Amino acid sequence: MMSQVKIVTDSTADLPLALIKELGITVVPLKVLFGENVYCEGVDISAREFYEKLKESDKLPTTSQPSPGEFQEVFNSLSADGSSVISIHISANMSGTYQAALIAKNALPGRDITVIDSKLVSMALGLVVIEAARAARAGKNKLEIINIAHNVMNKVNTYFVVDTLEYLQKGGRIGKAQALLGTMLNIKPILTLQDGFVASFEKVRGKGKALERILELARKFSDAHEGREIRCALVHADVLDETIAFHKRMISELRCSEHIISDIGAVVGTHAGPGTIALFFYAD
């Protein structure tokens, strides 16, 4: 018997396709625009195709959120049989996606729809969605699933390092002078998420040292939570070999009961840039 609670998210969760299918998650795509050409993330353009286009493009692409109408269509279809819908999304401080989903929910007053601002992005959001979908598959009720989602949201740790500050600067995350100085000095800021915003955690010289520091932070967390299962997700923007090498270290040095590797998709990749690597983890 299929669960009567259905889970929806958006494409910035960077979920692997196999897990989306296995857990029956509905993903509403954001869009990436190369000039006049509009692509729905994960539908019209894969992560690999996006990074190829990015290399060839003279101008940086832009991104846009789904419309309320697109969400309304999804919510209407999923709830038509009386099912409840829980829709979990990218931080409202980064995108209007949550607001668009909320407008769609309010346009369907007779349906049981809950919209959640995760205050997260990429596989930090993905880990929340995975646990919510597993709980739905296990037959948990709506309130139990919402509590599980909020529990993971409050626990997940996020650390990522970008290869170049150019994309963050062009996206308005850091100033031009700061980006230029950082590039000259080979400074690789370790970034995190705070209250739904991207925030600087530490500045490290060199990407290798930045990744080493992220691994050290994860090791300390793992040691501090001995006896508990650690769930981990590792994502990358077009640097698979580097990510596999980091993953091998992660497997040998952390007690991950689950470790997911995924691509940073077109929308997050537009703002973080190629070469970005991120590690997300929490104690179950």
Steps between C-alpha positions, in 0.01 A plus 500: 500500500640841401545758774229761533766768557688611189832683508588785266824698471678710239801428281746696719495200738753339257353155569634201305245377246507145642386623843230723349355194324549258790329726754228639273603864548347761269757762392387836362779640280651845517623647172839605368519753218783526247400818318163432334518125564311378807568153649312323779762360735514120496240485220645684199858517625711266713781617730761375251333682209477816708874510580583437134279795400655712774850442356382608154294801612634857487249619759398346829154340494220623723246299697128526575257333738193294406177698464212462748304348209757223458478418870121516493490243220725263697312546829163458332607176332659347813214590735212411264462157664481651849870463579681754714796684345814620678707732281854577626710769330820700462550781751260790442802728554659361182203455267133586453423128454350458849279807447378364164409168666317686778292697245410169330396343831276800577335464159388147601321565833322165505821295481730387783831659397789604726783714360831514690789745466799275576744796529736263316621425147657216299532165679448664841144542372529161330572319828186653655289395201643144502408446866153648448444272199621194693264584785212537251587162346502347849140620548566781750229762525536859382591649839762232566659565158504878554671447838759270340569760229547780755723277712740440208480867393621606845783245513663492157852645473606669176853578381602581145799639318487678165772478236471865401340802664387633158153342511427609858608853410288516185205361692537779755618276788833680547647832382722539193805617699466207741473255209806647326709495818388146581594380151845667518575344839351158404256530791227236499226594744327212672134595482202387703130583542369721779132590534443420134790710371842401364759604762878487525623241752878524456753623247768249397783538249473232231218263413684192631530655846136611490383144426732366773343743746145391401599137557645594840173671599304190395741272691456703819123484458513124443718448810269718711200288396648156560235228507264694272457455126651777289328574169716671238456647154776623272428712194719652232489735203673322211801371700424128528861375535573745782172405667569124475842553666333702778226234533762226556645702788150561633416128498819405685492782757130557576237261636243572229210254517391647167703700249343648190695654212317734266552777246448866575233582244466790260332750733730464803793460258419837340558672835778282648693435178679191366749335733285543811497209747259481796462261792178468701456280807293446814462249782187287483 
